[in-house]
Amino acid sequence: MVCWSSSTQGKIKLNVDGSFISSIGLARGGGLIHSSSSSLLAGFACFFKHKTIMKDELLALIKGLQVSMDKNFFEVTIESDSQVFCHMILGCKSYSWKLDALICHAKYHISKGLLSFIMFIEKLTV
């Protein structure tokens, strides 16, 4: 079982994740958008043609930001279980030039006032 915590009162939380299973070539991502009262507001899942976990994480984030904008959700707290991913978005870690366009795309959406906070959350299993 994975643990989840609600967002700050009055804020929206976007949890995103990407995955790639190399043995079968399956790349996908998705996310959930919750209110501070833990109500599910939206969810999404996507299959990707990209074959790297970082691209899948970024594409899941971009899709989540698009869904948030479509639903007029602002002041969104973004959570990911990938510390490297969070550091790349925050500009604390260098990354491959191959990810530059996706990171710029994500930062463009974030600059539109969507983001209040991005954070790394360790996967906790119970």
N, C-alpha and C positions, 0 to 999 in steps of 0.2 A: 504494500500500500504506500502511495506517495502522499506526503503531507502538503497542505495548502493553507495559506493564511490570507485573510481579507485585506483589502487596501485601506488606506486612511479614509476616515469618514468623508463622504462626498466625492471621492475620487473613483476613477475607473481603472481597473487593472487588466492589462493585456499580457497573457502568458503565451510565449511562442516557443516552438521547438522544431528542429529539422532532424531528419535521419537519412542515412544511406546504408544500405545493406549490399556490400560489394559482391558477395557470393551470388546474388541474383540480379544485381544491377538496379535495385529499387531505390529511388530517391523520393522523399516526400517530406511534407511539413504541415504544420497546422497550429492552431491556437484557440484560446478561449478568452472572451472578454466578460469580466464580472464587475458588478457594482460593489460598493463597500459593504453592502448588506449580504454579500455572497450570492446574489441572484445572477444567474447566467443571462447575459444580454445578447451574446452572439458567439458563434463558433465557426471555424472554417478548417478545411483540410484540402491539400493540394498534392498532386503528383508532379514531380519536376524531371526534366531531362538532364539536369546537371548531375555530375557524379562526384561532388565533393561535399562534405558535411558543412563547411563554412558557407558555400553558396546556398545550400538548402536552408540553413539557419537565416541567412540574409533574406532569401525569398519569402520565408515564412514571416519574418518581421515586416517586410514591405507589404505583403498581403494583409497582415493584421492592421497595419497603419491605414491602408486603403479602406478596410472594413470599418475601422474607427471613424475615419472621415466621412464615409457614406452614411453612417448613423449619427453624425454630428456629435461624436464623443471627443471632448477635449480634456486637457489636464490628465493625460493617460500615464499611468505608471507601467513601464514595460519590464517584464521579468523573463529571464532566460537561465537555463542551467549550464550555459557555456560561458565561463569566465573569459576565455579568449575572445569570443564574439562580443561580449559587453565592452571589453577593453578596446577592441577595434572601433566600435561605434563611438565610444567616448574619446577616441584619439590617443589613448594611452599605450597602444601597441601598434607596431608596424604590421603591414600585411602585404600580400602579393598584389602586384599591379593588376592581376586578373580579377581581383575583387573590387577594384577601384570604382567601376561604374555602378555596381550594386550598392556599395557603401555610400557613394554620392547620392544615389536615388533614395536610400533610407534617410540620410541626413536632410535631404530636401523636404521629405514629409515631416520629419521631426521639427525642422525650422518653421513649419507652418503653424506652430503653436500646439502641436499635438502632445508633445512630451513634457511631463513634469519631472520624470526620474527614470533612469534605467539602472537595473541592478541584477547582479548575479545571485542566484538562489541555488544552493547545493541541493542535489536530489537527496531527500531523506527517505529512507525506506523503513517501514515499521514492521 
